[in-house]
Amino acid sequence: MKKLLFLSLVLIVISQLSYSQKKIWDESTEEKEERLSEWTEARFGMFIHWGLYAQLARHEWVKTRERISDEDYQKYFEIFNPDLFDPAEWAKKAKNAGMKYAVITSKHHEGFNMFDSEFTDYKVTNTPYGKDIIKEWVDAFRAEGLGIGFYYSLIDWHHPEYTIDRIHPLKANSQEEYDKLNKDRDMEIYREYLKNQVSELLTNYGKVDIIWLDYSFPGKNGKDRNDWGSVELLKMVRKLQPDIIVNDRADLKDYWGGGDFSTPEQYKVEKWPEINGERVPWETCQTFSGSWGYYRDEHTWKDNKQLLVLLIESVSKGGNLLLNVGPTARGTFDYRADEALEKMGEWMKVNDRSIYGCTQAPEYFTTPDNTLLTYNPKTNRLYVHLLDYPMKNFRLKGFEDKIKYAQFLHDASEIRISKPYGHGHKQEMGENDINLDLPVNKPNVEIPVIELFLR
């Protein structure tokens, strides 16, 4: 018995030691929730992918897709001059679209720096443009009251010490070739470079709300936490900016503090994402079309309704939407992005109450067909988004004792709670069902929203 007790104590100590070793920083669940609260309530942000690849105008991965050498890619560095860049105009467009924060690429996989770094010459201040784009951008977006975030690529296809891997433009066909290519490369030097640059971003631009580190791809000829030095990197991030929010792509998902939110990319989640049975903060990053960087000849652009459904559905499952713009090489937004942002802004102007501060509806509410529900726990209001506008009678199952008042959100016009009109409806209605008496004609908004004041 004593031996069993001793072994149990040993196992408890070992598990506690193991748990402590899996922490990046100390923070309670409640403290984390508070730190993420402003971001969670915002629900809608802008992603911006911008770099030298805008000049090629055929995807941000063009360097590796087309196996372009550093020598051939150099011409884009030598002529980069976004003379029409107006960050104040960008910030206004983001704000008018209803976005509350933005994340911009400070360095993408191509290795080009959009900020003035002391650790490289491969930076925007050495191009014909000559100015620190990140600084200009930060000042403009802060002036509009928007949260700011930096995307920083862990990957680097330009740095001479970054080892060739399976997604590098110089990727090999055999292990022997990889070994030969990497013979004189030293990832330790690159790790230090990476850490120094992230330190610059979190030191030289004031308070930073979000950092997006992208991305890990473990396995044969890949890169994982050890290649990035992720544990020490994240500890430094937290030390420099204690309130910052960090994404989950540094290969530290098994560490407490290794990432604050999940990042499903380019797809809709079936339900609120979970880890070990617990719901986690999440944000889906999505594009208007099929590319993150400016792609002149790409035409699979989502329409207004698709984009609004993407936003509403994300919120209905407890998540955020980070919607991407890929500016042109002259520093303007693609006209199609401008049109999409303007239309989303029109809808948000009158319906944003169903987005900001909202989350998944309580499970006891039955979602009617062809709708999405969001819920604001602070105001105790439920929002019914009518994706397919119904005819006059609109039934809510099991709602009778839950609703005080109903109105359209876009104009605050009352919707009468009534008995359904039409032969046979009495038999179809459940005991606690109610009927909303909707106008026959759909309101002049893309997706009408019913605001329900709950008891």
C-alpha positions as CSV (number, residue, x, y, z in Angstrom):
1,M,0.0,0.0,0.0
2,K,2.8,2.4,0.9
3,K,4.6,1.5,-2.3
4,L,1.5,2.3,-4.3
5,L,1.0,5.6,-2.6
6,F,4.7,6.5,-3.2
7,L,4.3,5.6,-6.9
8,S,1.2,7.7,-7.2
9,L,3.0,10.7,-5.6
10,V,5.9,10.2,-8.0
11,L,3.5,10.2,-11.0
12,I,1.8,13.3,-9.8
13,V,5.1,15.1,-9.4
14,I,6.3,14.0,-12.8
15,S,3.0,15.1,-14.4
16,Q,3.3,18.5,-12.7
17,L,6.9,18.9,-13.9
18,S,5.8,17.9,-17.4
19,Y,3.0,20.4,-17.3
20,S,5.2,23.2,-16.1
21,Q,7.7,22.4,-18.9
22,K,4.9,22.8,-21.4
23,K,4.2,26.5,-20.4
24,I,5.4,29.4,-22.4
25,W,4.1,31.9,-19.9
26,D,2.0,31.9,-16.7
27,E,-1.6,33.1,-17.2
28,S,-4.9,31.8,-16.0
29,T,-7.8,31.0,-18.3
30,E,-9.7,34.0,-17.0
31,E,-6.7,36.3,-17.6
32,K,-6.4,35.0,-21.2
33,E,-10.1,35.5,-21.8
34,E,-9.7,39.1,-20.6
35,R,-6.7,39.7,-22.8
36,L,-8.5,38.4,-25.8
37,S,-11.8,40.2,-25.0
38,E,-11.5,43.2,-27.3
39,W,-10.3,41.1,-30.2
40,T,-13.2,38.6,-29.6
41,E,-15.8,41.3,-29.5
42,A,-14.4,42.9,-32.7
43,R,-15.2,39.8,-34.8
44,F,-14.1,41.4,-38.1
45,G,-10.6,42.3,-39.3
46,M,-8.6,43.0,-42.5
47,F,-5.6,40.9,-43.6
48,I,-3.2,42.6,-46.0
49,H,-0.7,40.6,-48.1
50,W,1.7,42.9,-49.8
51,G,5.3,42.6,-51.0
52,L,7.5,42.4,-54.1
53,Y,5.2,39.6,-55.5
54,A,2.6,42.3,-56.2
55,Q,4.7,43.3,-59.2
56,L,4.5,39.8,-60.7
57,A,0.7,39.9,-60.0
58,R,0.3,36.1,-60.1
59,H,0.1,34.9,-56.4
60,E,2.3,35.5,-53.4
61,W,3.9,32.1,-53.8
62,V,5.1,32.8,-57.3
63,K,8.8,32.6,-56.4
64,T,8.6,29.0,-55.4
65,R,5.8,28.0,-57.8
66,E,7.9,29.1,-60.8
67,R,11.3,28.2,-59.2
68,I,12.6,31.8,-59.6
69,S,16.1,32.3,-58.5
70,D,17.3,35.2,-56.2
71,E,19.1,36.7,-59.1
72,D,16.0,36.8,-61.3
73,Y,13.8,38.0,-58.5
74,Q,16.2,40.8,-57.7
75,K,14.8,43.1,-60.4
76,Y,11.5,43.4,-58.5
77,F,13.4,44.7,-55.5
78,E,15.3,47.2,-57.6
79,I,12.1,48.8,-59.0
80,F,9.6,48.5,-56.1
81,N,8.0,51.9,-55.8
82,P,4.3,52.0,-54.6
83,D,3.9,55.7,-55.4
84,L,0.2,55.7,-54.9
85,F,0.3,54.1,-51.4
86,D,-2.0,56.1,-49.1
87,P,-2.3,54.3,-45.7
88,A,-4.8,56.8,-44.4
89,E,-7.1,55.8,-47.3
90,W,-6.6,52.1,-46.6
91,A,-7.5,52.7,-43.0
92,K,-10.7,54.5,-43.9
93,K,-11.7,51.7,-46.2
94,A,-11.2,49.1,-43.5
95,K,-13.1,51.1,-41.0
96,N,-16.0,51.9,-43.4
97,A,-16.3,48.1,-44.1
98,G,-16.9,47.5,-40.4
99,M,-13.5,46.1,-39.6
100,K,-12.1,46.7,-36.2
101,Y,-8.4,45.6,-36.6
102,A,-5.9,44.8,-39.3
103,V,-2.9,42.6,-39.8
104,I,-0.2,43.4,-42.5
105,T,2.6,41.3,-43.9
106,S,5.9,42.7,-42.5
107,K,7.7,39.9,-44.3
108,H,6.3,37.1,-46.4
109,H,7.9,33.9,-47.5
110,E,9.9,35.7,-50.2
111,G,12.0,37.2,-47.4
112,F,11.5,40.9,-48.4
113,N,11.0,43.2,-45.4
114,M,8.3,45.9,-45.6
115,F,9.9,47.6,-42.5
116,D,13.3,49.2,-41.8
117,S,15.3,46.4,-40.2
118,E,18.9,46.8,-39.1
119,F,19.6,43.1,-39.7
120,T,19.2,43.0,-43.5
121,D,19.6,45.1,-46.6
122,Y,16.7,43.3,-48.3
123,K,14.1,45.9,-47.1
124,V,11.8,48.5,-48.4
125,T,13.9,51.5,-47.3
126,N,16.5,50.3,-49.8
127,T,14.1,50.3,-52.7
128,P,13.1,53.3,-54.9
129,Y,10.2,53.9,-52.5
130,G,12.7,54.5,-49.7
131,K,10.3,54.8,-46.7
132,D,9.3,52.4,-43.9
133,I,5.9,51.2,-45.1
134,I,5.1,49.5,-41.8
135,K,5.6,52.7,-39.8
136,E,3.4,54.7,-42.2
137,W,0.7,52.0,-42.0
138,V,0.8,51.7,-38.2
139,D,0.4,55.5,-37.8
140,A,-2.6,55.6,-40.3
141,F,-4.5,52.7,-38.9
142,R,-4.0,53.8,-35.3
143,A,-5.3,57.2,-36.2
144,E,-8.6,55.5,-37.2
145,G,-8.8,53.6,-34.0
146,L,-8.1,50.2,-35.5
147,G,-6.1,47.5,-33.8
148,I,-2.9,46.7,-35.5
149,G,-1.1,43.4,-36.1
150,F,2.0,42.2,-37.9
151,Y,2.2,39.0,-40.0
152,Y,5.8,37.8,-40.0
153,S,6.9,34.8,-42.1
154,L,9.0,32.2,-40.2
155,I,9.9,31.0,-43.7
156,D,12.4,32.9,-45.8
157,W,13.3,32.1,-49.4
158,H,16.0,34.8,-49.6
159,H,18.1,34.5,-46.5
160,P,21.4,32.7,-47.4
161,E,21.4,30.6,-44.1
162,Y,17.8,29.4,-44.3
163,T,18.1,25.7,-45.2
164,I,16.4,24.4,-48.3
165,D,13.2,22.6,-47.6
166,R,10.3,21.0,-49.5
167,I,8.6,24.3,-50.2
168,H,11.7,26.4,-51.1
169,P,12.2,27.6,-54.7
170,L,15.4,25.5,-54.7
171,K,13.7,22.3,-53.4
172,A,15.5,19.1,-54.4
173,N,14.4,15.7,-55.7
174,S,16.4,13.5,-53.3
175,Q,17.8,13.6,-49.8
176,E,21.3,13.5,-51.2
177,E,20.5,16.8,-53.1
178,Y,19.1,18.4,-50.0
179,D,22.2,17.5,-48.0
180,K,24.4,19.0,-50.7
181,L,22.3,22.2,-51.0
182,N,22.4,22.7,-47.2
183,K,26.0,21.8,-46.6
184,D,27.1,25.4,-46.0
185,R,23.8,26.7,-44.6
186,D,23.3,27.3,-40.8
187,M,19.8,27.5,-39.4
188,E,21.2,28.7,-36.1
189,I,22.3,32.0,-37.8
190,Y,18.8,32.3,-39.4
191,R,17.1,31.6,-36.0
192,E,18.9,34.5,-34.5
193,Y,18.0,36.7,-37.5
194,L,14.3,35.7,-37.1
195,K,14.4,36.4,-33.4
196,N,16.1,39.8,-33.9
197,Q,13.5,40.9,-36.5
198,V,10.5,39.9,-34.4
199,S,12.1,41.9,-31.6
200,E,12.4,44.9,-33.8
201,L,8.7,44.7,-34.8
202,L,7.6,44.5,-31.2
203,T,10.0,47.2,-30.0
204,N,10.0,49.9,-32.7
205,Y,6.3,50.5,-33.4
206,G,4.7,51.0,-30.1
207,K,1.9,48.7,-28.8
208,V,1.2,45.8,-31.2
209,D,-2.2,44.1,-30.7
210,I,-1.6,40.9,-32.8
211,I,1.4,39.0,-34.2
212,W,0.9,36.4,-36.9
213,L,3.8,33.9,-37.1
214,D,3.5,31.8,-40.3
215,Y,4.0,28.8,-40.5
216,S,5.3,25.4,-39.5
217,F,5.4,22.3,-41.6
218,P,7.0,19.4,-39.7
219,G,8.2,16.2,-41.3
220,K,10.8,15.2,-43.8
221,N,12.5,18.2,-45.3
222,G,10.1,20.5,-43.4
223,K,10.4,22.9,-40.5
224,D,9.1,22.7,-36.9
225,R,9.4,24.4,-33.5
226,N,13.1,23.4,-33.2
227,D,14.0,25.1,-36.5
228,W,12.3,28.3,-35.4
229,G,13.4,28.2,-31.8
230,S,9.7,28.7,-31.1
231,V,9.7,28.3,-27.3
232,E,12.3,31.1,-26.8
233,L,10.8,33.1,-29.6
234,L,7.3,33.1,-27.9
235,K,8.8,33.8,-24.5
236,M,10.5,36.9,-26.0
237,V,7.2,38.0,-27.7
238,R,5.4,37.8,-24.4
239,K,8.1,39.7,-22.5
240,L,8.2,42.5,-25.1
241,Q,4.4,42.8,-25.5
242,P,2.6,41.3,-22.5
243,D,-0.9,42.0,-23.9
244,I,-0.3,40.8,-27.5
245,I,-2.4,38.1,-29.1
246,V,-0.5,35.4,-30.9
247,N,-1.7,32.9,-33.6
248,D,-1.0,29.2,-33.4
249,R,1.4,28.4,-36.2
250,A,4.7,28.2,-34.4
251,D,4.2,24.4,-33.8
252,L,3.5,24.9,-30.1
253,K,-0.1,23.8,-29.9
254,D,0.8,21.4,-27.0
255,Y,2.2,24.4,-24.9
256,W,0.1,26.6,-22.7
257,G,0.7,30.0,-24.2
258,G,2.1,28.6,-27.5
259,G,-0.8,30.3,-29.4
260,D,-3.9,32.2,-28.4
261,F,-6.3,31.2,-31.2
262,S,-6.9,28.6,-33.9
263,T,-6.5,29.7,-37.5
264,P,-8.6,27.7,-40.0
265,E,-7.6,29.0,-43.4
266,Q,-9.8,29.2,-46.5
267,Y,-12.6,26.9,-45.3
268,K,-15.7,27.0,-43.1
269,V,-15.6,25.1,-39.8
270,E,-18.4,22.7,-39.2
271,K,-18.7,23.8,-35.6
272,W,-16.8,25.8,-32.9
273,P,-13.3,24.3,-32.9
274,E,-12.3,22.4,-29.8
275,I,-9.0,21.1,-28.3
276,N,-9.4,18.2,-25.8
277,G,-13.2,18.8,-25.8
278,E,-12.8,22.5,-24.9
279,R,-13.9,25.3,-27.2
280,V,-11.0,27.6,-28.2
281,P,-10.8,31.1,-29.6
282,W,-10.6,31.0,-33.4
283,E,-10.4,33.2,-36.4
284,T,-10.8,32.1,-40.0
285,C,-8.5,33.9,-42.6
286,Q,-10.1,34.1,-46.0
287,T,-9.5,35.8,-49.4
288,F,-11.9,37.6,-51.7
289,S,-10.6,35.4,-54.5
290,G,-8.1,32.5,-54.7
291,S,-5.0,34.4,-53.9
292,W,-3.6,36.3,-50.9
293,G,-1.3,38.6,-52.9
294,Y,-2.4,40.7,-55.8
295,Y,-3.3,38.5,-58.8
296,R,-4.3,40.5,-61.8
297,D,-5.8,37.7,-63.8
298,E,-7.6,35.7,-61.0
299,H,-11.4,35.9,-61.4
300,T,-12.9,33.6,-58.8
301,W,-14.1,36.4,-56.6
302,K,-16.8,35.8,-54.0
303,D,-19.9,37.9,-54.3
304,N,-21.4,40.1,-51.6
305,K,-23.8,37.5,-50.2
306,Q,-21.0,34.9,-50.0
307,L,-18.8,37.3,-48.0
308,L,-21.5,38.3,-45.6
309,V,-22.5,34.7,-45.0
310,L,-18.8,34.0,-44.3
311,L,-18.7,36.7,-41.7
312,I,-22.1,35.8,-40.1
313,E,-21.4,32.1,-40.1
314,S,-18.0,32.6,-38.4
315,V,-19.7,34.7,-35.6
316,S,-22.5,32.1,-35.3
317,K,-19.9,29.6,-34.3
318,G,-18.0,31.8,-31.9
319,G,-15.3,33.0,-34.3
320,N,-13.7,35.9,-36.1
321,L,-13.2,36.6,-39.8
322,L,-9.9,38.1,-41.1
323,L,-10.6,39.0,-44.7
324,N,-7.7,39.6,-47.0
325,V,-6.8,42.4,-49.4
326,G,-3.8,42.1,-51.8
327,P,-2.8,45.6,-52.8
328,T,-1.3,46.3,-56.2
329,A,2.4,47.2,-56.8
330,R,1.5,50.9,-56.9
331,G,-0.1,50.7,-53.5
332,T,-3.8,50.7,-54.3
333,F,-6.5,48.2,-53.7
334,D,-7.8,46.1,-56.6
335,Y,-11.1,47.7,-57.8
336,R,-12.9,44.4,-57.0
337,A,-11.7,44.6,-53.4
338,D,-12.9,48.2,-53.2
339,E,-16.3,47.2,-54.4
340,A,-16.5,44.2,-52.0
341,L,-15.5,46.3,-49.0
342,E,-18.0,49.0,-49.9
343,K,-20.9,46.6,-50.1
344,M,-20.0,44.8,-46.9
345,G,-19.8,48.3,-45.2
346,E,-23.3,49.1,-46.4
347,W,-24.6,46.0,-44.7
348,M,-22.5,46.5,-41.6
349,K,-23.6,50.1,-41.1
350,V,-27.1,49.0,-40.2
351,N,-26.5,45.4,-39.1
352,D,-23.3,45.5,-37.1
353,R,-25.1,44.9,-33.8
354,S,-25.6,41.3,-34.9
355,I,-21.8,40.9,-35.3
356,Y,-19.9,43.0,-32.7
357,G,-19.9,41.3,-29.3
358,C,-21.9,38.4,-30.6
359,T,-21.2,34.7,-30.5
360,Q,-22.9,31.3,-30.9
361,A,-26.6,31.3,-29.8
362,P,-27.5,29.2,-26.7
363,E,-28.2,25.6,-27.7
364,Y,-31.8,25.7,-26.6
365,F,-32.7,27.9,-29.6
366,T,-33.6,26.0,-32.7
367,T,-32.1,27.5,-35.8
368,P,-34.9,28.0,-38.5
369,D,-34.1,26.7,-42.0
370,N,-32.1,29.0,-44.2
371,T,-31.0,31.2,-41.3
372,L,-27.9,31.8,-39.1
373,L,-28.2,32.8,-35.5
374,T,-25.9,35.1,-33.5
375,Y,-26.3,36.1,-29.9
376,N,-25.1,39.0,-27.7
377,P,-24.8,37.8,-24.1
378,K,-24.4,41.3,-22.7
379,T,-27.6,42.7,-24.2
380,N,-29.4,39.4,-24.2
381,R,-30.5,39.8,-27.8
382,L,-30.8,37.1,-30.5
383,Y,-30.2,37.8,-34.2
384,V,-31.9,35.8,-37.0
385,H,-30.1,36.3,-40.3
386,L,-32.5,35.5,-43.2
387,L,-30.3,34.0,-45.9
388,D,-33.3,33.0,-48.0
389,Y,-36.1,35.5,-47.3
390,P,-39.3,33.7,-46.3
391,M,-42.9,34.4,-47.3
392,K,-45.2,36.2,-44.9
393,N,-45.3,33.6,-42.1
394,F,-42.0,32.9,-40.3
395,R,-42.1,30.3,-37.5
396,L,-39.8,30.1,-34.6
397,K,-40.0,26.7,-32.8
398,G,-40.1,26.8,-29.0
399,F,-39.6,30.6,-28.7
400,E,-43.0,31.6,-27.2
401,D,-41.8,32.1,-23.6
402,K,-38.4,33.6,-24.6
403,I,-39.2,36.7,-26.7
404,K,-40.4,40.1,-25.5
405,Y,-40.2,42.0,-28.8
406,A,-39.1,41.6,-32.4
407,Q,-37.9,44.1,-35.0
408,F,-35.9,44.3,-38.2
409,L,-32.4,45.5,-37.3
410,H,-31.8,47.7,-40.3
411,D,-34.6,50.1,-39.6
412,A,-35.9,49.1,-36.1
413,S,-39.3,48.5,-37.5
414,E,-41.6,46.3,-35.4
415,I,-42.3,42.7,-36.5
416,R,-45.6,41.6,-35.1
417,I,-45.8,38.3,-33.3
418,S,-49.0,36.8,-34.5
419,K,-51.0,33.7,-35.3
420,P,-50.1,32.3,-38.7
421,Y,-52.4,33.1,-41.6
422,G,-53.4,30.4,-44.0
423,H,-55.2,27.0,-44.1
424,G,-53.6,24.2,-42.1
425,H,-51.1,26.3,-40.1
426,K,-52.8,25.7,-36.8
427,Q,-52.0,22.0,-37.0
428,E,-48.4,22.7,-37.9
429,M,-47.7,25.0,-35.0
430,G,-46.1,23.5,-31.8
431,E,-47.4,24.5,-28.4
432,N,-44.4,26.9,-27.8
433,D,-43.9,28.0,-31.3
434,I,-44.5,31.6,-32.4
435,N,-45.1,33.2,-35.8
436,L,-43.5,36.4,-37.0
437,D,-45.7,38.4,-39.5
438,L,-43.1,39.5,-42.1
439,P,-43.8,41.8,-45.0
440,V,-44.2,40.0,-48.3
441,N,-41.4,42.1,-49.9
442,K,-37.9,41.5,-48.8
443,P,-36.3,44.6,-47.2
444,N,-33.7,46.4,-49.3
445,V,-30.7,44.8,-47.7
446,E,-28.7,41.8,-48.9
447,I,-29.4,39.7,-45.8
448,P,-32.2,41.0,-43.6
449,V,-31.7,40.5,-39.8
450,I,-34.4,40.1,-37.2
451,E,-33.5,41.4,-33.7
452,L,-35.2,39.5,-30.9
453,F,-35.3,41.1,-27.5
454,L,-35.3,38.1,-25.1
455,R,-36.9,37.8,-21.7
